[in-house]
Amino acid sequence: MIIDSKNLHEMSNAVRATALRALRHAKSGHIGIVLGAADIITMIYAVFLNPSRDRFVLSAGHGSALLYAVLKLAGYRIGDMDSLRSIYGLPGHPEYGIDGVSATTGPLGQGVANAVGMALAEKHNGTNGKIYCLCSDGDLMEGVAQEAIAFAGRYNLNNLVLLWDNNGVSIDGTAQTDLNVAMRMRAAGWSVRIANGNDFDELYDAINENSDGPIFVQCDTVIGSGTSVAGTSRAHGFDLSDSEIANLTESYDSIHGRELWGILARSHSCAQPRRYAAVANPLLPDMPHFSSTREMSGAYLSRIITRSPNIICGSADLGHSTNVLVGGMRDITSNDFSGNYINYGVREHAMAAIMNGLAYSGLRAVGSTFLVFSDYMRAAMRLAALSGLPVIYVLTHDSIALGADGPTHQPIEQLAGLRLVPNMNVFRPCNMLEVAWSWRTALGEQTKPSCIVLSRQKIMRTPAPVWGYIDAGGYIIYNPKSLKTRITLIATGSEVSLAIAVARRLGSFVQVASIPSVSHFRAMDSEYKSNVLRGRVIAIEAGATASWFEFADDVIGIDDFGLSGPGDTVYREYGFDADAIAAAIRGKMKNVRF
């Protein structure tokens, strides 16, 4: 098959007609990008993309109809185009799991960072795949994209091509991009090319030229080209009459174009579900009696990493503080991608989104920062959960007990917020066995991300549980063997040893349950939960209180922003003191004999 400008024009028109037909059937969607950028995506799929080696990411996910149209014409098994934007049909923005869709995109900027992660994975694996990404003006306005762009430039990812659909328009009018995008990209270490986004010869020359670093192609286009609202913000969405859409569809429909796509489709094979390599379960390290859980985690990770080549760890400039930069780590650099540790710099959001790109490529990605800064990462973390990516977040400095850095660094609502994310593990372990279980469970996941939440402060040793009980996510860790338990104290992480101290002050009718994973415990049957949560249930956690009322009658927590001062002093100031809590419980439970 001869692929020349004439044939590409016919193929591109077939893409436009296929996408417009689906949008008309859905009666909603984004028409502007379909008409303006069809030539760009046609050039990628018809000329450059090798489906067995390369990948394409549509960061401008609102153009899903454009991507689905190409995939359908190119022989991917995506289902019925008429199901676009309908229940159980093709979703309004691309979602990972649909044949040919490399990443879940739509929240702007995320796909750019995903593509950076994919390109980095190709370098690490020593494969020759190229990553192509189409972004919009909106993508380049997002901070996560700019973080990832700077990262890609520093790492000289010359297997990455970012194509900018430069139409100068966003929903509210003139796009508020940088005054000189090309200059910014050059400053970030990218090779910049400028092309007419509807001229196949110019596009080919811009994309085909080799580079020592990542390539940025400014593709000048007109949004909604050929419509009555072309070049205006009205063209972004679905602001055309039904008759105009019908006429456009008919004018672009190309039988020859569909036939040409059919020739390419015969060489395509359906993608296989991704599986992540299993990780060995090492022996537990012998820890000092008085350690922080971040130290326990680091000791366990150092044993994992020597036997797990598919784990890529990293941190947003806090590797030593979070204890993920351990023995056996080698830096990944722009000259040597064979290592297993990434210094992301102070780029929490890009770190999380790049980790998603690594996970889309089959690598076990681990990233770390302080728990309070998970707020910077939340959009990418949510997409990891939505996409079923088993990435791991090591989140340390987990409470007000971190001390003098004060309220800006003391997490309060973060634990509760992360536990609300569907399909997300959140572990807050209290001892070495729980730390090991958290890592083992997280590394055994195939379709779910995990947060391992760890303390900066050292904590007292707690009783060693039976391993099988930890699998339930919540279990009795302290039981004085009373004939009748009247109070159950439930706690996580640092507060478990505190709860045990409180129980000992109150007497033999009080037991303590450790709940390192709320979601695992919630999934247990009601009989098991009733056996754990006996009598009056009181939760103790140095964080927001509201969510604990799912299990507890009373909660001792914090609904404030913390204080600056020595960690143990701040801890006590907020009432996290065994004597004070015991006295408060006695006051509330006057009818119970202690």
Disulfide bonds with the S-S distance in Angstrom:
none
